[in-house]
Amino acid sequence: MNPDPHTQDCKAPESRYANHFMVGYNALEFLIDFSQQYQDCEAALTHTRIVTNPVYAKGLLKTLQAAIDQYEQTYGLMPEPESKEQNLGT
C-alpha cells in the first residue's frame, strides 16, 4: 500500500534562538528576518526569513500582542527592549 502523499512526517519543528529582528515590506509582502546578535560581532547572523502577505503580518501582530498581554498578566510587566536601531521598513 502506498503512503498518502498528502501526509507529512510528524517531526518537532526546528527551534532557533533570535534576539535581533529586521522587518521590511513592499506593497505585496512583509519580510521578517530572525537573527542572532553577539556583543563581539558587528553583524547579526540571520538564520531565518519569513515572507508573508500584509493580512497575515497583521494577524501575527495581533497574535503576538495577545500573547504579550497574557504573559504580563501572569508574570508582570516586561521592560522595554533596548534597541540600537529602529529599522522597521524598507
Long-range contacts (C-beta under 8 A, 24 or more apart in sequence): 16-47, 16-48, 18-47, 18-48, 20-44, 22-46, 22-87, 23-87, 23-88, 23-89, 24-89, 24-90, 25-54, 25-57, 25-89, 25-90, 28-53, 28-54, 29-53, 29-54, 30-54, 30-56, 30-57, 32-57
